[in-house]
Amino acid sequence: MAFNNIGHAFLPVNGVMRWGVYRGGGGDYGAQYVACHPENADAELIFRDHSKVREGGSGKWAYWMTVTNNGPNATWFSMQGGGYV
């Protein structure tokens, strides 16, 4: 099942950040592809280093990725993605 418009963050040109998401309150949704949706024109977001983490204290599952803004413009963005088919 796909997900869209999760969170809201800003990334300047050449900015890099690690960002994660809980699906359904931290449930295990199997393998998930996590990407980003730029809101500004002419902003290229590169996403990589996907991971799935089970948190020790809560037992929740989180899905993470690293995103880089390759420019030429800064942008706001949200997360999107879904399960492998």
N, CA, C and O atoms as a CHARMM CRD file, in Angstrom:
* protein
*
  340
    1    1 MET  N      0.84200  -1.16600   0.00000 PROA 1      0.00000
    2    1 MET  CA     0.00000   0.00000   0.00000 PROA 1      0.00000
    3    1 MET  C      0.89700   1.24200   0.00000 PROA 1      0.00000
    4    1 MET  O      1.85500   1.32100   0.76900 PROA 1      0.00000
    5    2 ALA  N      0.58900   2.18300  -0.84400 PROA 2      0.00000
    6    2 ALA  CA     1.37900   3.41300  -0.96200 PROA 2      0.00000
    7    2 ALA  C      1.03000   4.40900   0.13400 PROA 2      0.00000
    8    2 ALA  O     -0.05300   4.36700   0.71800 PROA 2      0.00000
    9    3 PHE  N      1.97400   5.30400   0.39500 PROA 3      0.00000
   10    3 PHE  CA     1.71600   6.42000   1.29800 PROA 3      0.00000
   11    3 PHE  C      2.26700   7.68800   0.66900 PROA 3      0.00000
   12    3 PHE  O      3.26500   7.63900  -0.04900 PROA 3      0.00000
   13    4 ASN  N      1.63400   8.81300   0.92800 PROA 4      0.00000
   14    4 ASN  CA     2.00300  10.10200   0.35200 PROA 4      0.00000
   15    4 ASN  C      1.85800  11.20600   1.38700 PROA 4      0.00000
   16    4 ASN  O      1.11600  11.07200   2.36100 PROA 4      0.00000
   17    5 ASN  N      2.57900  12.30400   1.16000 PROA 5      0.00000
   18    5 ASN  CA     2.46300  13.51800   1.98500 PROA 5      0.00000
   19    5 ASN  C      2.67700  13.27100   3.47100 PROA 5      0.00000
   20    5 ASN  O      1.91600  13.76000   4.30600 PROA 5      0.00000
   21    6 ILE  N      3.72300  12.50500   3.80000 PROA 6      0.00000
   22    6 ILE  CA     4.07400  12.25400   5.20000 PROA 6      0.00000
   23    6 ILE  C      5.12000  13.29000   5.61300 PROA 6      0.00000
   24    6 ILE  O      6.19100  13.36800   5.01200 PROA 6      0.00000
   25    7 GLY  N      4.81100  14.07200   6.62200 PROA 7      0.00000
   26    7 GLY  CA     5.74600  15.06700   7.12400 PROA 7      0.00000
   27    7 GLY  C      5.92300  16.25200   6.18800 PROA 7      0.00000
   28    7 GLY  O      5.28100  16.33700   5.14100 PROA 7      0.00000
   29    8 HSD  N      6.80200  17.16300   6.58000 PROA 8      0.00000
   30    8 HSD  CA     7.06700  18.36500   5.80100 PROA 8      0.00000
   31    8 HSD  C      8.42300  18.88300   6.25000 PROA 8      0.00000
   32    8 HSD  O      8.60500  19.18700   7.42900 PROA 8      0.00000
   33    9 ALA  N      9.38200  18.99000   5.32900 PROA 9      0.00000
   34    9 ALA  CA    10.72800  19.43800   5.69700 PROA 9      0.00000
   35    9 ALA  C     11.29400  20.31500   4.59200 PROA 9      0.00000
   36    9 ALA  O     10.82200  20.28200   3.45600 PROA 9      0.00000
   37   10 PHE  N     12.31300  21.10200   4.93700 PROA 10     0.00000
   38   10 PHE  CA    12.98100  21.99800   3.99900 PROA 10     0.00000
   39   10 PHE  C     14.43400  21.56400   3.84800 PROA 10     0.00000
   40   10 PHE  O     15.08600  21.18700   4.82200 PROA 10     0.00000
   41   11 LEU  N     14.93100  21.62100   2.61800 PROA 11     0.00000
   42   11 LEU  CA    16.31600  21.24800   2.36300 PROA 11     0.00000
   43   11 LEU  C     16.95100  22.24600   1.39600 PROA 11     0.00000
   44   11 LEU  O     16.47300  22.40600   0.27300 PROA 11     0.00000
   45   12 PRO  N     18.03400  22.92600   1.82400 PROA 12     0.00000
   46   12 PRO  CA    18.71700  23.85800   0.92900 PROA 12     0.00000
   47   12 PRO  C     19.51900  23.09200  -0.12500 PROA 12     0.00000
   48   12 PRO  O     19.70100  21.88000  -0.01800 PROA 12     0.00000
   49   13 VAL  N     19.98300  23.79500  -1.12000 PROA 13     0.00000
   50   13 VAL  CA    20.82800  23.17800  -2.14600 PROA 13     0.00000
   51   13 VAL  C     22.05500  22.56600  -1.46300 PROA 13     0.00000
   52   13 VAL  O     22.68300  23.20300  -0.61800 PROA 13     0.00000
   53   14 ASN  N     22.38700  21.33700  -1.83000 PROA 14     0.00000
   54   14 ASN  CA    23.48400  20.54100  -1.27400 PROA 14     0.00000
   55   14 ASN  C     23.23500  20.10700   0.16800 PROA 14     0.00000
   56   14 ASN  O     24.12300  19.53100   0.79600 PROA 14     0.00000
   57   15 GLY  N     22.05300  20.37100   0.69900 PROA 15     0.00000
   58   15 GLY  CA    21.71400  19.91800   2.04000 PROA 15     0.00000
   59   15 GLY  C     21.48700  18.41400   2.06500 PROA 15     0.00000
   60   15 GLY  O     21.03300  17.83000   1.08100 PROA 15     0.00000
   61   16 VAL  N     21.80200  17.79200   3.19200 PROA 16     0.00000
   62   16 VAL  CA    21.63600  16.34700   3.37000 PROA 16     0.00000
   63   16 VAL  C     20.96700  16.12000   4.71400 PROA 16     0.00000
   64   16 VAL  O     21.31600  16.76500   5.70300 PROA 16     0.00000
   65   17 MET  N     20.00600  15.20600   4.75500 PROA 17     0.00000
   66   17 MET  CA    19.38800  14.85700   6.03900 PROA 17     0.00000
   67   17 MET  C     18.93600  13.40600   6.03000 PROA 17     0.00000
   68   17 MET  O     18.66300  12.82700   4.97800 PROA 17     0.00000
   69   18 ARG  N     18.86200  12.83900   7.21200 PROA 18     0.00000
   70   18 ARG  CA    18.34300  11.48600   7.41900 PROA 18     0.00000
   71   18 ARG  C     16.93500  11.66000   7.96200 PROA 18     0.00000
   72   18 ARG  O     16.71700  12.43600   8.89200 PROA 18     0.00000
   73   19 TRP  N     15.97600  10.93800   7.38400 PROA 19     0.00000
   74   19 TRP  CA    14.58500  11.13400   7.77400 PROA 19     0.00000
   75   19 TRP  C     13.86700   9.80100   7.81700 PROA 19     0.00000
   76   19 TRP  O     14.07200   8.95300   6.94900 PROA 19     0.00000
   77   20 GLY  N     13.02900   9.61300   8.81500 PROA 20     0.00000
   78   20 GLY  CA    12.30600   8.36100   8.95600 PROA 20     0.00000
   79   20 GLY  C     10.81800   8.56600   9.14700 PROA 20     0.00000
   80   20 GLY  O     10.34800   9.67500   9.40200 PROA 20     0.00000
   81   21 VAL  N     10.08600   7.46500   9.01800 PROA 21     0.00000
   82   21 VAL  CA     8.63300   7.50500   9.12700 PROA 21     0.00000
   83   21 VAL  C      8.15100   6.22600   9.81600 PROA 21     0.00000
   84   21 VAL  O      8.69000   5.14100   9.59800 PROA 21     0.00000
   85   22 TYR  N      7.11400   6.38600  10.65800 PROA 22     0.00000
   86   22 TYR  CA     6.37800   5.24300  11.18200 PROA 22     0.00000
   87   22 TYR  C      5.17500   5.04400  10.28200 PROA 22     0.00000
   88   22 TYR  O      4.50200   6.01000   9.92100 PROA 22     0.00000
   89   23 ARG  N      4.89900   3.81500   9.91900 PROA 23     0.00000
   90   23 ARG  CA     3.68000   3.52100   9.16900 PROA 23     0.00000
   91   23 ARG  C      2.67600   2.94100  10.13900 PROA 23     0.00000
   92   23 ARG  O      2.99900   2.02800  10.89900 PROA 23     0.00000
   93   24 GLY  N      1.47000   3.45900  10.12300 PROA 24     0.00000
   94   24 GLY  CA     0.40700   2.91200  10.96300 PROA 24     0.00000
   95   24 GLY  C      0.77900   2.83200  12.42600 PROA 24     0.00000
   96   24 GLY  O      0.48000   1.83800  13.08700 PROA 24     0.00000
   97   25 GLY  N      1.43000   3.86900  12.94600 PROA 25     0.00000
   98   25 GLY  CA     1.78200   3.89900  14.35400 PROA 25     0.00000
   99   25 GLY  C      2.98400   3.05400  14.72300 PROA 25     0.00000
  100   25 GLY  O      3.23700   2.82500  15.90600 PROA 25     0.00000
  101   26 GLY  N      3.72700   2.58800  13.73500 PROA 26     0.00000
  102   26 GLY  CA     4.93500   1.82000  14.01300 PROA 26     0.00000
  103   26 GLY  C      4.80700   0.33400  13.72300 PROA 26     0.00000
  104   26 GLY  O      5.61300  -0.46800  14.19500 PROA 26     0.00000
  105   27 GLY  N      3.79200  -0.03500  12.94600 PROA 27     0.00000
  106   27 GLY  CA     3.61100  -1.44300  12.58200 PROA 27     0.00000
  107   27 GLY  C      4.63700  -1.91500  11.56400 PROA 27     0.00000
  108   27 GLY  O      5.29600  -1.10600  10.91000 PROA 27     0.00000
  109   28 ASP  N      4.76600  -3.23200  11.43600 PROA 28     0.00000
  110   28 ASP  CA     5.68000  -3.84200  10.47000 PROA 28     0.00000
  111   28 ASP  C      4.95300  -4.02500   9.14300 PROA 28     0.00000
  112   28 ASP  O      4.03800  -4.84200   9.04000 PROA 28     0.00000
  113   29 TYR  N      5.35800  -3.26800   8.13200 PROA 29     0.00000
  114   29 TYR  CA     4.73300  -3.33700   6.81100 PROA 29     0.00000
  115   29 TYR  C      5.62800  -4.03300   5.79400 PROA 29     0.00000
  116   29 TYR  O      5.44700  -3.86600   4.58800 PROA 29     0.00000
  117   30 GLY  N      6.59200  -4.81300   6.27600 PROA 30     0.00000
  118   30 GLY  CA     7.48500  -5.52600   5.37000 PROA 30     0.00000
  119   30 GLY  C      8.43400  -4.55200   4.67600 PROA 30     0.00000
  120   30 GLY  O      8.69800  -3.46100   5.18000 PROA 30     0.00000
  121   31 ALA  N      8.93600  -4.95900   3.52400 PROA 31     0.00000
  122   31 ALA  CA     9.85900  -4.11000   2.77200 PROA 31     0.00000
  123   31 ALA  C      9.11000  -2.88600   2.23600 PROA 31     0.00000
  124   31 ALA  O      8.05800  -3.01900   1.61200 PROA 31     0.00000
  125   32 GLN  N      9.65600  -1.70500   2.48100 PROA 32     0.00000
  126   32 GLN  CA     9.02900  -0.45800   2.05300 PROA 32     0.00000
  127   32 GLN  C     10.03800   0.40000   1.30600 PROA 32     0.00000
  128   32 GLN  O     11.20000   0.49900   1.69900 PROA 32     0.00000
  129   33 TYR  N      9.58300   1.01400   0.23500 PROA 33     0.00000
  130   33 TYR  CA    10.37200   1.96700  -0.52600 PROA 33     0.00000
  131   33 TYR  C     10.00800   3.35700  -0.02700 PROA 33     0.00000
  132   33 TYR  O      8.84300   3.75100  -0.08300 PROA 33     0.00000
  133   34 VAL  N     11.00100   4.10800   0.46300 PROA 34     0.00000
  134   34 VAL  CA    10.75600   5.43800   1.00100 PROA 34     0.00000
  135   34 VAL  C     11.41600   6.45800   0.08100 PROA 34     0.00000
  136   34 VAL  O     12.61700   6.37600  -0.17700 PROA 34     0.00000
  137   35 ALA  N     10.64300   7.41600  -0.41500 PROA 35     0.00000
  138   35 ALA  CA    11.13000   8.43000  -1.34600 PROA 35     0.00000
  139   35 ALA  C     10.69200   9.81100  -0.86900 PROA 35     0.00000
  140   35 ALA  O     10.12300   9.94700   0.21400 PROA 35     0.00000
  141   36 CYS  N     10.95700  10.82600  -1.67600 PROA 36     0.00000
  142   36 CYS  CA    10.53600  12.17300  -1.31700 PROA 36     0.00000
  143   36 CYS  C      9.89000  12.87400  -2.50300 PROA 36     0.00000
  144   36 CYS  O     10.15300  12.56400  -3.66500 PROA 36     0.00000
  145   37 HSD  N      9.04400  13.82000  -2.16500 PROA 37     0.00000
  146   37 HSD  CA     8.25800  14.56200  -3.14500 PROA 37     0.00000
  147   37 HSD  C      8.59400  16.05200  -3.02200 PROA 37     0.00000
  148   37 HSD  O      8.09400  16.72000  -2.11800 PROA 37     0.00000
  149   38 PRO  N      9.45200  16.59100  -3.93900 PROA 38     0.00000
  150   38 PRO  CA     9.79800  18.01200  -3.86100 PROA 38     0.00000
  151   38 PRO  C      8.60600  18.88800  -4.23000 PROA 38     0.00000
  152   38 PRO  O      7.83400  18.55400  -5.12800 PROA 38     0.00000
  153   39 GLU  N      8.46300  20.01500  -3.52800 PROA 39     0.00000
  154   39 GLU  CA     7.35800  20.92700  -3.79300 PROA 39     0.00000
  155   39 GLU  C      7.74600  22.09600  -4.69100 PROA 39     0.00000
  156   39 GLU  O      6.87500  22.72500  -5.29100 PROA 39     0.00000
  157   40 ASN  N      9.02800  22.39200  -4.79100 PROA 40     0.00000
  158   40 ASN  CA     9.48000  23.51400  -5.61200 PROA 40     0.00000
  159   40 ASN  C      9.99500  23.02300  -6.95800 PROA 40     0.00000
  160   40 ASN  O     10.55400  21.93000  -7.05600 PROA 40     0.00000
  161   41 ALA  N      9.80400  23.83600  -7.99600 PROA 41     0.00000
  162   41 ALA  CA    10.31500  23.50100  -9.33300 PROA 41     0.00000
  163   41 ALA  C     11.84300  23.50900  -9.33000 PROA 41     0.00000
  164   41 ALA  O     12.47600  24.21900  -8.54900 PROA 41     0.00000
  165   42 ASP  N     12.40400  22.72000 -10.20100 PROA 42     0.00000
  166   42 ASP  CA    13.86000  22.66300 -10.40200 PROA 42     0.00000
  167   42 ASP  C     14.62100  22.30900  -9.13100 PROA 42     0.00000
  168   42 ASP  O     15.68800  22.86500  -8.86900 PROA 42     0.00000
  169   43 ALA  N     14.08900  21.40700  -8.35900 PROA 43     0.00000
  170   43 ALA  CA    14.80100  20.85900  -7.19900 PROA 43     0.00000
  171   43 ALA  C     14.89800  19.35100  -7.40200 PROA 43     0.00000
  172   43 ALA  O     13.88200  18.66900  -7.53500 PROA 43     0.00000
  173   44 GLU  N     16.10600  18.84600  -7.42500 PROA 44     0.00000
  174   44 GLU  CA    16.32500  17.41000  -7.60700 PROA 44     0.00000
  175   44 GLU  C     16.71800  16.79400  -6.27700 PROA 44     0.00000
  176   44 GLU  O     17.77000  17.12000  -5.72500 PROA 44     0.00000
  177   45 LEU  N     15.88400  15.90900  -5.76100 PROA 45     0.00000
  178   45 LEU  CA    16.15600  15.23500  -4.49900 PROA 45     0.00000
  179   45 LEU  C     16.62100  13.81000  -4.77800 PROA 45     0.00000
  180   45 LEU  O     15.95500  13.04800  -5.47900 PROA 45     0.00000
  181   46 ILE  N     17.75800  13.47100  -4.22500 PROA 46     0.00000
  182   46 ILE  CA    18.33100  12.13400  -4.37800 PROA 46     0.00000
  183   46 ILE  C     18.15600  11.41600  -3.04700 PROA 46     0.00000
  184   46 ILE  O     18.58200  11.92600  -2.01100 PROA 46     0.00000
  185   47 PHE  N     17.54000  10.24700  -3.06100 PROA 47     0.00000
  186   47 PHE  CA    17.31600   9.51100  -1.82000 PROA 47     0.00000
  187   47 PHE  C     18.02200   8.17900  -1.90500 PROA 47     0.00000
  188   47 PHE  O     18.05100   7.53600  -2.95400 PROA 47     0.00000
  189   48 ARG  N     18.60200   7.76700  -0.76400 PROA 48     0.00000
  190   48 ARG  CA    19.41900   6.55800  -0.72300 PROA 48     0.00000
  191   48 ARG  C     19.46600   6.03300   0.71900 PROA 48     0.00000
  192   48 ARG  O     18.81600   6.56900   1.61600 PROA 48     0.00000
  193   49 ASP  N     20.23800   4.99000   0.90800 PROA 49     0.00000
  194   49 ASP  CA    20.48900   4.43300   2.24000 PROA 49     0.00000
  195   49 ASP  C     19.19500   4.11900   2.98800 PROA 49     0.00000
  196   49 ASP  O     18.98600   4.56900   4.11400 PROA 49     0.00000
  197   50 HSD  N     18.34000   3.34400   2.34200 PROA 50     0.00000
  198   50 HSD  CA    17.07800   2.94100   2.96800 PROA 50     0.00000
  199   50 HSD  C     17.35900   1.93900   4.08500 PROA 50     0.00000
  200   50 HSD  O     18.24000   1.08800   3.96600 PROA 50     0.00000
  201   51 SER  N     16.60100   2.05400   5.16200 PROA 51     0.00000
  202   51 SER  CA    16.75300   1.09100   6.24700 PROA 51     0.00000
  203   51 SER  C     15.42400   0.89200   6.96700 PROA 51     0.00000
  204   51 SER  O     14.51000   1.71300   6.88700 PROA 51     0.00000
  205   52 LYS  N     15.35800  -0.22000   7.66300 PROA 52     0.00000
  206   52 LYS  CA    14.19800  -0.56700   8.48800 PROA 52     0.00000
  207   52 LYS  C     14.73400  -0.85900   9.87800 PROA 52     0.00000
  208   52 LYS  O     15.64400  -1.67400  10.03500 PROA 52     0.00000
  209   53 VAL  N     14.17900  -0.20100  10.89000 PROA 53     0.00000
  210   53 VAL  CA    14.70800  -0.30200  12.24200 PROA 53     0.00000
  211   53 VAL  C     13.59200  -0.69600  13.20800 PROA 53     0.00000
  212   53 VAL  O     12.50300  -0.12300  13.18200 PROA 53     0.00000
  213   54 ARG  N     13.87300  -1.66900  14.05100 PROA 54     0.00000
  214   54 ARG  CA    12.95000  -1.99100  15.14600 PROA 54     0.00000
  215   54 ARG  C     13.51100  -1.36600  16.41100 PROA 54     0.00000
  216   54 ARG  O     14.60200  -1.71600  16.86100 PROA 54     0.00000
  217   55 GLU  N     12.76600  -0.45300  16.96800 PROA 55     0.00000
  218   55 GLU  CA    13.22800   0.27300  18.15000 PROA 55     0.00000
  219   55 GLU  C     13.11100  -0.60200  19.38500 PROA 55     0.00000
  220   55 GLU  O     12.07700  -1.22800  19.61900 PROA 55     0.00000
  221   56 GLY  N     14.17000  -0.64100  20.17000 PROA 56     0.00000
  222   56 GLY  CA    14.23300  -1.53000  21.32600 PROA 56     0.00000
  223   56 GLY  C     13.22100  -1.23700  22.40400 PROA 56     0.00000
  224   56 GLY  O     12.57200  -2.15500  22.90400 PROA 56     0.00000
  225   57 GLY  N     13.07100   0.01200  22.77400 PROA 57     0.00000
  226   57 GLY  CA    12.18500   0.36200  23.87600 PROA 57     0.00000
  227   57 GLY  C     10.71700   0.17500  23.56000 PROA 57     0.00000
  228   57 GLY  O      9.96200  -0.35200  24.37600 PROA 57     0.00000
  229   58 SER  N     10.30900   0.60700  22.36900 PROA 58     0.00000
  230   58 SER  CA     8.88500   0.58300  22.01900 PROA 58     0.00000
  231   58 SER  C      8.49000  -0.61800  21.16700 PROA 58     0.00000
  232   58 SER  O      7.31600  -0.98400  21.12300 PROA 58     0.00000
  233   59 GLY  N      9.45700  -1.23300  20.49100 PROA 59     0.00000
  234   59 GLY  CA     9.14200  -2.33200  19.57700 PROA 59     0.00000
  235   59 GLY  C      8.55000  -1.87200  18.25600 PROA 59     0.00000
  236   59 GLY  O      8.17000  -2.69700  17.42500 PROA 59     0.00000
  237   60 LYS  N      8.46600  -0.54900  18.05300 PROA 60     0.00000
  238   60 LYS  CA     7.92600  -0.00500  16.80600 PROA 60     0.00000
  239   60 LYS  C      8.92300  -0.17800  15.66400 PROA 60     0.00000
  240   60 LYS  O     10.13300  -0.24400  15.87600 PROA 60     0.00000
  241   61 TRP  N      8.38800  -0.24900  14.45900 PROA 61     0.00000
  242   61 TRP  CA     9.20000  -0.32400  13.24700 PROA 61     0.00000
  243   61 TRP  C      9.22700   1.04300  12.58400 PROA 61     0.00000
  244   61 TRP  O      8.18800   1.68900  12.45100 PROA 61     0.00000
  245   62 ALA  N     10.41500   1.49100  12.16500 PROA 62     0.00000
  246   62 ALA  CA    10.57900   2.76100  11.46400 PROA 62     0.00000
  247   62 ALA  C     11.29200   2.50800  10.14500 PROA 62     0.00000
  248   62 ALA  O     12.15500   1.63400  10.05200 PROA 62     0.00000
  249   63 TYR  N     10.93200   3.26700   9.14000 PROA 63     0.00000
  250   63 TYR  CA    11.54100   3.18800   7.81000 PROA 63     0.00000
  251   63 TYR  C     12.28600   4.49300   7.55200 PROA 63     0.00000
  252   63 TYR  O     11.71000   5.57400   7.67300 PROA 63     0.00000
  253   64 TRP  N     13.57400   4.39300   7.19700 PROA 64     0.00000
  254   64 TRP  CA    14.45200   5.55300   7.07800 PROA 64     0.00000
  255   64 TRP  C     15.08300   5.65100   5.69600 PROA 64     0.00000
  256   64 TRP  O     15.18200   4.66100   4.97000 PROA 64     0.00000
  257   65 MET  N     15.50800   6.85700   5.34800 PROA 65     0.00000
  258   65 MET  CA    16.28700   7.10500   4.13800 PROA 65     0.00000
  259   65 MET  C     17.08900   8.38100   4.33300 PROA 65     0.00000
  260   65 MET  O     16.78300   9.19600   5.20400 PROA 65     0.00000
  261   66 THR  N     18.10900   8.54100   3.52100 PROA 66     0.00000
  262   66 THR  CA    18.90900   9.76200   3.48700 PROA 66     0.00000
  263   66 THR  C     18.55800  10.50100   2.20600 PROA 66     0.00000
  264   66 THR  O     18.48400   9.89500   1.13800 PROA 66     0.00000
  265   67 VAL  N     18.34200  11.81100   2.30700 PROA 67     0.00000
  266   67 VAL  CA    17.97700  12.61800   1.14100 PROA 67     0.00000
  267   67 VAL  C     18.98000  13.74600   0.97000 PROA 67     0.00000
  268   67 VAL  O     19.40800  14.36200   1.94600 PROA 67     0.00000
  269   68 THR  N     19.35500  14.01400  -0.28600 PROA 68     0.00000
  270   68 THR  CA    20.25900  15.10000  -0.64600 PROA 68     0.00000
  271   68 THR  C     19.57000  15.96900  -1.68300 PROA 68     0.00000
  272   68 THR  O     18.96700  15.45400  -2.62400 PROA 68     0.00000
  273   69 ASN  N     19.65400  17.28600  -1.51800 PROA 69     0.00000
  274   69 ASN  CA    19.12500  18.21000  -2.51900 PROA 69     0.00000
  275   69 ASN  C     20.24400  18.54600  -3.49600 PROA 69     0.00000
  276   69 ASN  O     21.19400  19.24700  -3.14900 PROA 69     0.00000
  277   70 ASN  N     20.12200  18.04000  -4.71800 PROA 70     0.00000
  278   70 ASN  CA    21.12500  18.22800  -5.75500 PROA 70     0.00000
  279   70 ASN  C     20.92900  19.55100  -6.50900 PROA 70     0.00000
  280   70 ASN  O     21.67000  19.83800  -7.44900 PROA 70     0.00000
  281   71 GLY  N     19.93700  20.35900  -6.10400 PROA 71     0.00000
  282   71 GLY  CA    19.70800  21.68000  -6.70600 PROA 71     0.00000
  283   71 GLY  C     19.00100  21.61000  -8.04500 PROA 71     0.00000
  284   71 GLY  O     18.51600  20.54600  -8.43000 PROA 71     0.00000
  285   72 PRO  N     18.93300  22.69500  -8.74300 PROA 72     0.00000
  286   72 PRO  CA    19.57100  23.96900  -8.44500 PROA 72     0.00000
  287   72 PRO  C     18.79900  24.84300  -7.45500 PROA 72     0.00000
  288   72 PRO  O     19.27700  25.92400  -7.11200 PROA 72     0.00000
  289   73 ASN  N     17.62100  24.41600  -6.98300 PROA 73     0.00000
  290   73 ASN  CA    16.84100  25.23300  -6.04300 PROA 73     0.00000
  291   73 ASN  C     16.62900  24.51600  -4.71800 PROA 73     0.00000
  292   73 ASN  O     16.55800  23.28800  -4.66900 PROA 73     0.00000
  293   74 ALA  N     16.52700  25.29800  -3.63900 PROA 74     0.00000
  294   74 ALA  CA    16.11200  24.75700  -2.35000 PROA 74     0.00000
  295   74 ALA  C     14.64100  24.35900  -2.45700 PROA 74     0.00000
  296   74 ALA  O     13.91900  24.85500  -3.32100 PROA 74     0.00000
  297   75 THR  N     14.20100  23.45600  -1.56900 PROA 75     0.00000
  298   75 THR  CA    12.80600  23.01900  -1.66800 PROA 75     0.00000
  299   75 THR  C     12.26700  22.48900  -0.34500 PROA 75     0.00000
  300   75 THR  O     13.00500  21.96900   0.49200 PROA 75     0.00000
  301   76 TRP  N     10.96100  22.63900  -0.18700 PROA 76     0.00000
  302   76 TRP  CA    10.19500  21.91700   0.81600 PROA 76     0.00000
  303   76 TRP  C      9.84700  20.57100   0.19900 PROA 76     0.00000
  304   76 TRP  O      9.72900  20.45800  -1.02200 PROA 76     0.00000
  305   77 PHE  N      9.68100  19.54800   1.03700 PROA 77     0.00000
  306   77 PHE  CA     9.30300  18.23600   0.50400 PROA 77     0.00000
  307   77 PHE  C      8.59800  17.41300   1.56700 PROA 77     0.00000
  308   77 PHE  O      8.65000  17.72500   2.75700 PROA 77     0.00000
  309   78 SER  N      7.94000  16.36000   1.11600 PROA 78     0.00000
  310   78 SER  CA     7.30100  15.38600   1.99900 PROA 78     0.00000
  311   78 SER  C      7.76900  13.99700   1.58200 PROA 78     0.00000
  312   78 SER  O      8.40000  13.82800   0.53800 PROA 78     0.00000
  313   79 MET  N      7.45100  13.00400   2.41400 PROA 79     0.00000
  314   79 MET  CA     7.82300  11.61700   2.09700 PROA 79     0.00000
  315   79 MET  C      6.67400  10.90800   1.39900 PROA 79     0.00000
  316   79 MET  O      5.50000  11.20600   1.61600 PROA 79     0.00000
  317   80 GLN  N      7.05200   9.96700   0.56200 PROA 80     0.00000
  318   80 GLN  CA     6.08600   9.09400  -0.09100 PROA 80     0.00000
  319   80 GLN  C      6.76300   7.75900  -0.33500 PROA 80     0.00000
  320   80 GLN  O      7.98900   7.66300  -0.27200 PROA 80     0.00000
  321   81 GLY  N      5.99900   6.75400  -0.60700 PROA 81     0.00000
  322   81 GLY  CA     6.57200   5.44900  -0.87500 PROA 81     0.00000
  323   81 GLY  C      5.52100   4.35400  -0.77700 PROA 81     0.00000
  324   81 GLY  O      4.32400   4.60300  -0.92200 PROA 81     0.00000
  325   82 GLY  N      5.98800   3.15100  -0.53200 PROA 82     0.00000
  326   82 GLY  CA     5.08300   2.03200  -0.42200 PROA 82     0.00000
  327   82 GLY  C      5.81900   0.71000  -0.48300 PROA 82     0.00000
  328   82 GLY  O      7.04500   0.67800  -0.57700 PROA 82     0.00000
  329   83 GLY  N      5.07000  -0.38100  -0.42800 PROA 83     0.00000
  330   83 GLY  CA     5.64400  -1.71500  -0.43000 PROA 83     0.00000
  331   83 GLY  C      6.11500  -2.14400  -1.79900 PROA 83     0.00000
  332   83 GLY  O      5.61800  -1.67900  -2.82500 PROA 83     0.00000
  333   84 TYR  N      7.08700  -3.04200  -1.79300 PROA 84     0.00000
  334   84 TYR  CA     7.57600  -3.61800  -3.05000 PROA 84     0.00000
  335   84 TYR  C      6.50100  -4.52200  -3.63500 PROA 84     0.00000
  336   84 TYR  O      5.77200  -5.18800  -2.90100 PROA 84     0.00000
  337   85 VAL  N      6.40900  -4.53900  -4.93800 PROA 85     0.00000
  338   85 VAL  CA     5.39800  -5.37000  -5.60200 PROA 85     0.00000
  339   85 VAL  C      6.03100  -6.63200  -6.12300 PROA 85     0.00000
  340   85 VAL  O      5.34700  -7.46600  -6.71500 PROA 85     0.00000
